[in-house]
């Protein structure tokens, strides 16, 4: 075609043909790369990278970090292990952008949750196991599946170009693979605040630790709740006492703690702590009641708690969850009054609320409702701020369209997120001009943070394809 005589219509047709060719080529590369991707996921899941030295030797987390570093280096992203303030390692890499092209930060984390009760797992938690089309293993979805999706997208985007060549990628890339996200220590947050220069280079940040509203429905998360953990300890006696000789008159620390915990919710299940508002509403995509019951695995006869809609409760309102209680186990328990007891609480903070204010309200309430003059001590973990995404930017639209194409025309939707990724708010503060986009391979059947966590390989394939299409189109827009 003669460039001097072609019409706008001709140019549009040429662009569409080129785009279709590129999309088909990327899809073919992703498909061809999936066996390698799943083999690598098995390798990574086999490393028990729980960032808690009380459970796993810290050398396992270092081994996982080294695996991640080597994998991204092989794709042409110079990556190093950077020690964060809690002593764990983040894998940080940076490949400068071609002239005039934007830079995209790719986030994930390689650490995983503890496995909980090993006997509840239907297959070994650190051995990737296929059942009925799903892949089971701790971290398979959260977040090692997202890490593998990043790698698979980069390989497809690069194609046959050597990793070290200047034209291997159409955009600049920053890799951030966190090493202690699941522990809620905000260690990478402090690292980013102390080293803001790299993070300020990003024009767009892909936070791949989120997921789809349901299997096969591309979803961009537009909000996250913040979080803070509070440990409350109760002491009533110098030592345990015989429950027959002293029971009925001696104050019982465990009974006192139970009474205190019972005041955290009202009869409907709403949080009932003075100073914590619970009347917020969600105005976006709803969450069907029946679908929620199925996703949550609710037993017949149980009622969903809370006075609002499902979406109100999950995405717009606070909640307090009792994560654990220090008390004698049933097996081996003796007839004794307990002198001490403790509980760990998880407070989720909705967008628009101040996590420090809600933490202080919870702590004040625990002290106020303690019965019988027992001694109460509280300690709080790191504050995690809530996050709300700006959906008006160009990158949001490009990613939304790319995911729709990756899911064969299924329209991308937006939804809230009830979980927390505190780093998002930190990054927004460091680089307010960057677009922060949340997506990932998760969906309700993944059962993250529970036993028998799993991922559907199709979600890895499609998220990788959507990411590759997005990075390619973003680079093309800069030419």
RODO-2510 file (C-alpha; in nm, 4 decimals, decimal comma):
residues 479
     n   res          X          Y          Z
     1     x     0,0000     0,0000     0,0000
     2     x     0,1302     0,3437    -0,0938
     3     x     0,1603     0,5469     0,2314
     4     x     0,0855     0,8685     0,0446
     5     x    -0,2486     0,7514    -0,0901
     6     x    -0,3978     0,5218     0,1753
     7     x    -0,7156     0,6409     0,3502
     8     x    -0,8057     0,6392     0,7196
     9     x    -1,0253     0,3390     0,6488
    10     x    -0,7332     0,1565     0,4891
    11     x    -0,5145     0,2319     0,7890
    12     x    -0,7848     0,1084     1,0293
    13     x    -0,8228    -0,2141     0,8339
    14     x    -0,4462    -0,2640     0,8343
    15     x    -0,4309    -0,1978     1,2095
    16     x    -0,7116    -0,4462     1,2755
    17     x    -0,5421    -0,7154     1,0669
    18     x    -0,2135    -0,6537     1,2448
    19     x    -0,3824    -0,6604     1,5843
    20     x    -0,5590    -0,9881     1,5049
    21     x    -0,2303    -1,1368     1,3863
    22     x    -0,0531    -1,0263     1,7034
    23     x    -0,3321    -1,1576     1,9248
    24     x    -0,3307    -1,4959     1,7526
    25     x     0,0475    -1,5153     1,7701
    26     x     0,0544    -1,4336     2,1413
    27     x    -0,2204    -1,6856     2,2092
    28     x    -0,0262    -1,9559     2,0269
    29     x     0,2885    -1,8729     2,2236
    30     x     0,1010    -1,8811     2,5538
    31     x    -0,0539    -2,2180     2,4653
    32     x     0,2843    -2,3585     2,3673
    33     x     0,4365    -2,2291     2,6912
    34     x     0,1777    -2,3737     2,9288
    35     x     0,3465    -2,7137     2,9855
    36     x     0,6606    -2,5310     3,0957
    37     x     0,4555    -2,2919     3,3079
    38     x     0,2818    -2,5717     3,4957
    39     x     0,6071    -2,7630     3,5440
    40     x     0,7595    -2,4484     3,6944
    41     x     0,4558    -2,3988     3,9161
    42     x     0,5136    -2,7496     4,0505
    43     x     0,8784    -2,6626     4,1231
    44     x     0,7826    -2,3452     4,3049
    45     x     0,4965    -2,4999     4,5047
    46     x     0,7401    -2,7683     4,6228
    47     x     0,9356    -2,5011     4,8124
    48     x     0,7579    -2,4439     5,1488
    49     x     0,8197    -2,0687     5,1527
    50     x     0,6305    -1,9778     5,4706
    51     x     0,7936    -1,6642     5,6070
    52     x     0,7702    -1,7713     5,9704
    53     x     1,0830    -1,9233     6,1217
    54     x     0,8698    -2,0880     6,3914
    55     x     0,7199    -2,3079     6,1194
    56     x     0,9758    -2,3396     5,8384
    57     x     1,3506    -2,2911     5,8123
    58     x     1,4079    -1,9405     5,6654
    59     x     1,6435    -2,1039     5,4142
    60     x     1,3340    -2,2273     5,2286
    61     x     1,2208    -1,8704     5,1650
    62     x     1,5694    -1,7831     5,0426
    63     x     1,5547    -2,0841     4,8098
    64     x     1,2238    -1,9609     4,6676
    65     x     1,3654    -1,6101     4,6242
    66     x     1,6656    -1,7471     4,4371
    67     x     1,4322    -1,9479     4,2118
    68     x     1,2364    -1,6316     4,1290
    69     x     1,5537    -1,4301     4,0691
    70     x     1,6944    -1,6907     3,8297
    71     x     1,3650    -1,7229     3,6387
    72     x     1,3281    -1,3510     3,5701
    73     x     1,6965    -1,3058     3,4941
    74     x     1,6571    -1,5713     3,2263
    75     x     1,3882    -1,3484     3,0693
    76     x     1,6214    -1,0499     3,0527
    77     x     1,5174    -0,8690     3,3689
    78     x     1,8217    -0,8044     3,5904
    79     x     1,6975    -0,9061     3,9349
    80     x     1,8562    -0,9101     4,2775
    81     x     1,7632    -1,0219     4,6267
    82     x     1,6992    -0,7165     4,8421
    83     x     1,6691    -0,7664     5,2151
    84     x     1,3660    -0,5930     5,3616
    85     x     1,3430    -0,4655     5,7202
    86     x     1,1977    -0,7883     5,8621
    87     x     1,4963    -0,9889     5,7354
    88     x     1,3193    -1,1559     5,4427
    89     x     1,4085    -1,0979     5,0785
    90     x     1,2211    -0,9288     4,7982
    91     x     1,3270    -0,9973     4,4412
    92     x     1,3654    -0,6601     4,2716
    93     x     1,4447    -0,6195     3,9013
    94     x     1,4520    -0,3309     3,6558
    95     x     1,4763    -0,3232     3,2774
    96     x     1,4749     0,0344     3,1393
    97     x     1,2079     0,1300     2,8886
    98     x     1,2732     0,1824     2,5177
    99     x     1,2829     0,5492     2,4215
   100     x     0,9421     0,7069     2,4760
   101     x     0,7815     0,3895     2,6132
   102     x     0,6155     0,3595     2,9547
   103     x     0,7430     0,1486     3,2434
   104     x     0,5248    -0,1176     3,4049
   105     x     0,5777    -0,2587     3,7539
   106     x     0,4897    -0,6275     3,7872
   107     x     0,4053    -0,7271     4,1449
   108     x     0,3596    -1,0697     4,3016
   109     x     0,4758    -1,2513     4,6149
   110     x     0,6422    -1,5888     4,6545
   111     x     0,5742    -1,6527     5,0240
   112     x     0,2707    -1,8573     5,1228
   113     x     0,0329    -1,9086     5,4122
   114     x     0,0902    -2,1870     5,6678
   115     x    -0,0823    -2,5096     5,5688
   116     x    -0,3171    -2,5270     5,8722
   117     x    -0,4256    -2,8860     5,9484
   118     x    -0,2201    -3,1163     5,7274
   119     x    -0,4758    -3,3949     5,7776
   120     x    -0,7437    -3,1895     5,6013
   121     x    -0,5423    -3,1814     5,2786
   122     x    -0,6497    -3,4430     5,0246
   123     x    -0,2988    -3,4382     4,8740
   124     x     0,0397    -3,3216     5,0067
   125     x     0,0262    -2,9410     5,0404
   126     x     0,3688    -2,8870     4,8836
   127     x     0,3198    -3,1268     4,5948
   128     x     0,1231    -2,9835     4,3029
   129     x    -0,1532    -3,2362     4,2380
   130     x    -0,4137    -3,2421     3,9613
   131     x    -0,7721    -3,3374     4,0465
   132     x    -1,0683    -3,2806     3,8161
   133     x    -0,8843    -3,0213     3,6111
   134     x    -0,7615    -2,8147     3,9062
   135     x    -0,4094    -2,8000     4,0503
   136     x    -0,3867    -2,8306     4,4282
   137     x    -0,1058    -2,7100     4,6534
   138     x    -0,0232    -2,4342     4,8994
   139     x     0,0499    -2,1176     4,7050
   140     x    -0,0706    -2,2622     4,3729
   141     x    -0,3034    -1,9633     4,3429
   142     x    -0,1848    -1,7239     4,6128
   143     x     0,0450    -1,6099     4,4750
   144     x     0,2780    -1,8455     4,2873
   145     x     0,0216    -1,8920     4,0123
   146     x     0,0335    -1,5170     3,9514
   147     x     0,4130    -1,5231     3,9481
   148     x     0,4058    -1,7937     3,6811
   149     x     0,1521    -1,5907     3,4817
   150     x     0,3997    -1,2982     3,4781
   151     x     0,6765    -1,5228     3,3448
   152     x     0,4527    -1,6826     3,0830
   153     x     0,3345    -1,3426     2,9584
   154     x     0,6908    -1,2126     2,9261
   155     x     0,8029    -1,5200     2,7301
   156     x     0,5121    -1,4875     2,4899
   157     x     0,5735    -1,1178     2,4454
   158     x     0,9428    -1,1689     2,3783
   159     x     0,8885    -1,4558     2,1341
   160     x     1,2086    -1,5567     1,9576
   161     x     1,3904    -1,2371     2,0479
   162     x     1,6888    -1,2973     2,2749
   163     x     1,6268    -1,1714     2,6307
   164     x     1,9258    -0,9376     2,6224
   165     x     1,8286    -0,7665     2,2956
   166     x     1,7027    -0,4091     2,3133
   167     x     1,3767    -0,4902     2,1365
   168     x     1,2800    -0,7854     2,3530
   169     x     1,0025    -0,5914     2,5295
   170     x     0,7983    -0,2893     2,4159
   171     x     0,7874    -0,1335     2,7656
   172     x     1,0173    -0,0881     3,0594
   173     x     0,9736    -0,3439     3,3373
   174     x     1,0126    -0,3363     3,7137
   175     x     0,9787    -0,6668     3,8973
   176     x     0,8724    -0,6741     4,2624
   177     x     0,8305    -1,0214     4,4152
   178     x     0,7644    -0,9886     4,7866
   179     x     0,8865    -1,2392     5,0452
   180     x     0,6647    -1,1877     5,3508
   181     x     0,3314    -1,0545     5,2248
   182     x     0,1285    -1,3223     5,4010
   183     x     0,2709    -1,2281     5,7420
   184     x     0,1304    -0,8745     5,7264
   185     x     0,4527    -0,7155     5,8453
   186     x     0,4494    -0,4325     5,5873
   187     x     0,8218    -0,4951     5,5415
   188     x     0,8243    -0,4242     5,1681
   189     x     0,6245    -0,1097     5,2381
   190     x     0,9070     0,0203     5,4559
   191     x     1,1634    -0,0842     5,1942
   192     x     0,9720     0,1068     4,9252
   193     x     0,9455     0,4153     5,1432
   194     x     1,3213     0,4037     5,2034
   195     x     1,3966     0,3427     4,8337
   196     x     1,1290     0,5349     4,6451
   197     x     1,3267     0,6204     4,3313
   198     x     1,2687     0,2920     4,1493
   199     x     0,8983     0,2859     4,2314
   200     x     0,8556     0,6401     4,1016
   201     x     0,9703     0,5280     3,7563
   202     x     0,6584     0,3179     3,7029
   203     x     0,3790     0,4595     3,4888
   204     x     0,1575     0,1571     3,5528
   205     x     0,1605    -0,1031     3,8307
   206     x     0,0098    -0,4488     3,7787
   207     x    -0,0629    -0,5862     4,1254
   208     x    -0,1230    -0,9540     4,0485
   209     x    -0,2483    -1,0816     4,3813
   210     x    -0,6184    -1,0494     4,3153
   211     x    -0,8546    -1,2380     4,0891
   212     x    -1,1843    -1,2974     3,9150
   213     x    -1,5338    -1,2787     4,0591
   214     x    -1,5864    -1,6303     3,9293
   215     x    -1,4050    -1,8774     3,7080
   216     x    -1,3838    -1,7489     3,3517
   217     x    -1,5068    -1,3950     3,4268
   218     x    -1,2244    -1,1401     3,3809
   219     x    -1,2328    -0,9016     3,6749
   220     x    -1,0393    -0,5944     3,7790
   221     x    -1,0542    -0,5188     4,1503
   222     x    -1,1241    -0,1543     4,2260
   223     x    -1,0968    -0,1508     4,6051
   224     x    -0,9311    -0,3358     4,8915
   225     x    -0,9960    -0,3335     5,2622
   226     x    -0,7099    -0,2493     5,4926
   227     x    -0,6196    -0,4664     5,7899
   228     x    -0,4631    -0,4724     6,1324
   229     x    -0,4175    -0,7628     6,3749
   230     x    -0,4756    -0,7172     6,7466
   231     x    -0,3727    -0,9692     7,0136
   232     x    -0,5664    -0,9478     7,3404
   233     x    -0,4365    -1,1293     7,6504
   234     x    -0,6327    -1,1840     7,9718
   235     x    -0,4833    -1,2762     8,3097
   236     x    -0,7054    -1,3612     8,6097
   237     x    -0,4996    -1,5846     8,8413
   238     x    -0,1418    -1,6584     8,9359
   239     x    -0,1839    -2,0226     8,8323
   240     x    -0,4466    -2,2728     8,7289
   241     x    -0,6872    -2,3976     8,9975
   242     x    -0,8913    -2,7127     9,0485
   243     x    -1,2317    -2,6426     8,8949
   244     x    -1,4136    -2,8343     9,1696
   245     x    -1,2489    -2,6683     9,4653
   246     x    -1,2368    -2,3129     9,3260
   247     x    -1,4850    -2,3072     9,0365
   248     x    -1,7766    -2,0696     9,0823
   249     x    -1,5854    -1,8098     9,2792
   250     x    -1,2425    -1,7765     9,1186
   251     x    -1,2311    -1,5588     8,8045
   252     x    -1,1744    -1,7633     8,4889
   253     x    -0,9514    -1,5965     8,2268
   254     x    -1,0858    -1,8074     7,9422
   255     x    -1,4475    -1,7374     8,0364
   256     x    -1,3645    -1,3674     8,0607
   257     x    -1,2102    -1,3739     7,7137
   258     x    -1,5148    -1,5521     7,5716
   259     x    -1,7441    -1,2835     7,7153
   260     x    -1,5237    -1,0110     7,5648
   261     x    -1,5126    -1,1705     7,2206
   262     x    -1,8900    -1,2169     7,2212
   263     x    -1,9351    -0,8379     7,2347
   264     x    -1,7605    -0,7807     6,9003
   265     x    -2,0748    -0,8595     6,6965
   266     x    -2,4459    -0,8045     6,7501
   267     x    -2,7213    -1,0602     6,6942
   268     x    -2,7231    -0,9982     6,3176
   269     x    -2,3478    -1,0428     6,2929
   270     x    -2,2605    -0,6756     6,2407
   271     x    -1,9545    -0,5369     6,4170
   272     x    -2,0749    -0,3785     6,7439
   273     x    -1,7709    -0,1852     6,8608
   274     x    -1,8308     0,1809     6,9503
   275     x    -1,6461     0,4093     6,7112
   276     x    -1,6514     0,1630     6,4191
   277     x    -1,9183     0,2487     6,1603
   278     x    -2,1004    -0,0417     5,9938
   279     x    -2,3557     0,1314     5,7701
   280     x    -2,1486     0,1674     5,4503
   281     x    -2,2952     0,0470     5,1190
   282     x    -2,1397    -0,0902     4,8011
   283     x    -2,2567     0,0759     4,4796
   284     x    -2,0767    -0,1402     4,2229
   285     x    -2,1206    -0,4945     4,0951
   286     x    -2,3392    -0,7009     4,3338
   287     x    -2,2584    -1,0452     4,4719
   288     x    -2,5516    -1,2848     4,4345
   289     x    -2,6627    -1,4415     4,7644
   290     x    -2,6902    -1,7933     4,6247
   291     x    -2,3563    -1,7680     4,4511
   292     x    -2,1975    -1,6474     4,7740
   293     x    -2,3394    -1,9407     4,9696
   294     x    -2,1877    -2,1800     4,7185
   295     x    -1,8544    -1,9992     4,7052
   296     x    -1,8297    -1,9885     5,0842
   297     x    -1,9323    -2,3524     5,1279
   298     x    -2,2096    -2,2588     5,3714
   299     x    -2,3880    -2,5543     5,5286
   300     x    -2,7619    -2,6052     5,4889
   301     x    -2,9520    -2,4116     5,7539
   302     x    -2,6799    -2,1573     5,8226
   303     x    -2,7616    -1,7896     5,7729
   304     x    -2,5379    -1,5317     5,6116
   305     x    -2,4435    -1,2763     5,8741
   306     x    -2,4617    -0,8981     5,8596
   307     x    -2,7434    -0,6550     5,7878
   308     x    -2,6335    -0,5329     5,4440
   309     x    -2,5952    -0,7074     5,1107
   310     x    -2,3158    -0,9548     5,0529
   311     x    -2,1208    -0,6879     4,8656
   312     x    -2,1754    -0,4392     5,1495
   313     x    -2,0372    -0,6838     5,4021
   314     x    -1,7377    -0,7962     5,1957
   315     x    -1,6255    -0,4805     5,0199
   316     x    -1,7638    -0,1734     5,1995
   317     x    -1,7865    -0,2569     5,5699
   318     x    -1,5459    -0,3552     5,8478
   319     x    -1,5299    -0,6978     6,0014
   320     x    -1,3493    -0,8550     6,2958
   321     x    -1,2426    -1,2182     6,2710
   322     x    -1,1120    -1,4292     6,5567
   323     x    -0,8040    -1,5904     6,4034
   324     x    -0,6936    -1,7991     6,6984
   325     x    -0,7281    -1,8544     7,0721
   326     x    -0,4636    -1,9621     7,3203
   327     x    -0,6444    -2,2134     7,5386
   328     x    -0,5977    -2,5786     7,6341
   329     x    -0,7021    -2,8190     7,3559
   330     x    -0,9960    -3,0505     7,4186
   331     x    -0,7750    -3,3585     7,4036
   332     x    -0,5717    -3,3612     7,7229
   333     x    -0,7743    -3,0908     7,8988
   334     x    -0,7930    -3,1203     8,2772
   335     x    -1,0479    -3,0006     8,5317
   336     x    -0,8830    -2,6655     8,5945
   337     x    -0,9707    -2,2970     8,5822
   338     x    -0,7475    -2,1167     8,3353
   339     x    -0,5332    -1,8325     8,4719
   340     x    -0,4515    -1,6876     8,1284
   341     x    -0,6012    -1,6824     7,7805
   342     x    -0,5398    -1,4870     7,4607
   343     x    -0,6906    -1,4321     7,1173
   344     x    -0,5652    -1,2924     6,7885
   345     x    -0,8142    -1,0731     6,6053
   346     x    -0,8082    -0,9558     6,2451
   347     x    -0,9762    -0,6208     6,1802
   348     x    -1,0571    -0,5423     5,8165
   349     x    -1,0800    -0,1714     5,7382
   350     x    -1,3070    -0,0529     5,4531
   351     x    -1,2083     0,2132     5,2001
   352     x    -1,2470     0,5605     5,3443
   353     x    -1,1757     0,4557     5,7019
   354     x    -0,8590     0,5212     5,9033
   355     x    -0,7019     0,1930     6,0209
   356     x    -0,5427     0,3627     6,3240
   357     x    -0,8775     0,4998     6,4402
   358     x    -1,0503     0,1645     6,4031
   359     x    -0,7640    -0,0154     6,5795
   360     x    -0,7816     0,2286     6,8699
   361     x    -1,1588     0,1840     6,8931
   362     x    -1,1217    -0,1947     6,9065
   363     x    -0,8494    -0,1816     7,1711
   364     x    -1,0494     0,0623     7,3864
   365     x    -1,3555    -0,1608     7,3589
   366     x    -1,1665    -0,4732     7,4670
   367     x    -1,0434    -0,2983     7,7802
   368     x    -1,3878    -0,1528     7,8523
   369     x    -1,5800    -0,4812     7,8366
   370     x    -1,3364    -0,6948     8,0352
   371     x    -1,5312    -0,8496     8,3295
   372     x    -1,4405    -0,9254     8,6911
   373     x    -1,1416    -0,6930     8,7078
   374     x    -0,9177    -0,9218     8,5021
   375     x    -0,5933    -0,7795     8,3648
   376     x    -0,6084    -0,7059     7,9899
   377     x    -0,3100    -0,6428     7,7640
   378     x    -0,3285    -0,5690     7,3918
   379     x    -0,0751    -0,5436     7,1142
   380     x    -0,1321    -0,4484     6,7514
   381     x     0,0481    -0,5392     6,4310
   382     x     0,1299    -0,3244     6,1315
   383     x    -0,1401    -0,0971     5,9964
   384     x    -0,2596    -0,1846     5,6466
   385     x    -0,4457     0,0959     5,4723
   386     x    -0,7463     0,0367     5,2442
   387     x    -0,7190     0,1186     4,8753
   388     x    -0,9457     0,2536     4,6024
   389     x    -0,8351     0,2398     4,2393
   390     x    -0,8751     0,5143     3,9827
   391     x    -1,0584     0,3547     3,6901
   392     x    -1,0538     0,6601     3,4630
   393     x    -0,7031     0,6154     3,3210
   394     x    -0,6006     0,4946     2,9761
   395     x    -0,4129     0,1904     3,1099
   396     x    -0,7252     0,0687     3,2895
   397     x    -0,9169     0,0705     2,9610
   398     x    -0,6337    -0,0996     2,7722
   399     x    -0,6082    -0,3755     3,0338
   400     x    -0,9846    -0,4207     3,0482
   401     x    -0,9969    -0,4697     2,6696
   402     x    -0,6942    -0,7004     2,6753
   403     x    -0,8566    -0,9249     2,9357
   404     x    -1,1808    -0,9333     2,7378
   405     x    -0,9839    -1,0526     2,4345
   406     x    -0,7949    -1,3078     2,6439
   407     x    -1,1265    -1,4468     2,7703
   408     x    -1,2688    -1,4807     2,4188
   409     x    -1,4958    -1,1796     2,4326
   410     x    -1,6268    -1,2143     2,7883
   411     x    -1,6632    -0,8546     2,9038
   412     x    -1,4284    -0,7516     3,1830
   413     x    -1,6103    -0,6476     3,5013
   414     x    -1,5027    -0,4571     3,8102
   415     x    -1,5536    -0,5698     4,1684
   416     x    -1,4436    -0,4896     4,5189
   417     x    -1,1883    -0,6882     4,7115
   418     x    -1,2393    -0,7836     5,0727
   419     x    -0,8767    -0,8792     5,1229
   420     x    -0,5792    -0,6546     5,1850
   421     x    -0,2654    -0,5691     4,9925
   422     x    -0,1280    -0,2831     5,2059
   423     x     0,1564    -0,2195     4,9605
   424     x    -0,0911    -0,0709     4,7108
   425     x    -0,1591     0,2287     4,9329
   426     x     0,2111     0,2729     5,0012
   427     x     0,2887     0,2720     4,6296
   428     x     0,0057     0,5151     4,5607
   429     x     0,1591     0,7515     4,8138
   430     x     0,5076     0,7190     4,6655
   431     x     0,3910     0,7528     4,3052
   432     x     0,0431     0,9080     4,2878
   433     x     0,0671     0,9569     3,9117
   434     x     0,0929     0,5839     3,8376
   435     x    -0,2121     0,3763     3,7500
   436     x    -0,2432     0,0841     3,9917
   437     x    -0,4363    -0,2113     3,8481
   438     x    -0,5351    -0,5224     4,0426
   439     x    -0,5931    -0,8598     3,8762
   440     x    -0,4854    -1,2201     3,8989
   441     x    -0,5546    -1,5916     3,8725
   442     x    -0,7628    -1,6203     4,1900
   443     x    -1,1352    -1,7029     4,1925
   444     x    -1,3637    -1,8329     4,4686
   445     x    -1,2931    -2,2031     4,4148
   446     x    -0,9212    -2,1442     4,4808
   447     x    -0,9924    -2,1472     4,8567
   448     x    -0,6864    -1,9357     4,9307
   449     x    -0,5686    -1,9296     5,2955
   450     x    -0,7551    -2,2545     5,3516
   451     x    -0,6671    -2,6210     5,3188
   452     x    -0,6789    -2,7707     4,9680
   453     x    -0,5905    -2,4437     4,7961
   454     x    -0,5991    -2,4806     4,4197
   455     x    -0,5764    -2,2953     4,0903
   456     x    -0,7367    -2,3609     3,7545
   457     x    -0,4661    -2,3712     3,4855
   458     x    -0,7012    -2,1991     3,2426
   459     x    -0,6928    -1,8884     3,4619
   460     x    -0,3129    -1,8850     3,4506
   461     x    -0,3274    -1,9148     3,0714
   462     x    -0,5813    -1,6380     3,0222
   463     x    -0,4313    -1,3949     3,2728
   464     x    -0,0909    -1,4470     3,1103
   465     x    -0,2427    -1,3795     2,7682
   466     x    -0,4227    -1,0702     2,8926
   467     x    -0,1023    -0,9389     3,0454
   468     x     0,0960    -1,0016     2,7270
   469     x    -0,1689    -0,8269     2,5157
   470     x    -0,1753    -0,5359     2,7587
   471     x     0,2022    -0,4864     2,7644
   472     x     0,2190    -0,5073     2,3858
   473     x    -0,0626    -0,2588     2,3318
   474     x     0,0715    -0,0215     2,5930
   475     x     0,4068    -0,0161     2,4155
   476     x     0,2403     0,0304     2,0785
   477     x     0,0518     0,3385     2,2046
   478     x     0,3835     0,5074     2,2825
   479     x     0,5156     0,4784     1,9259
***
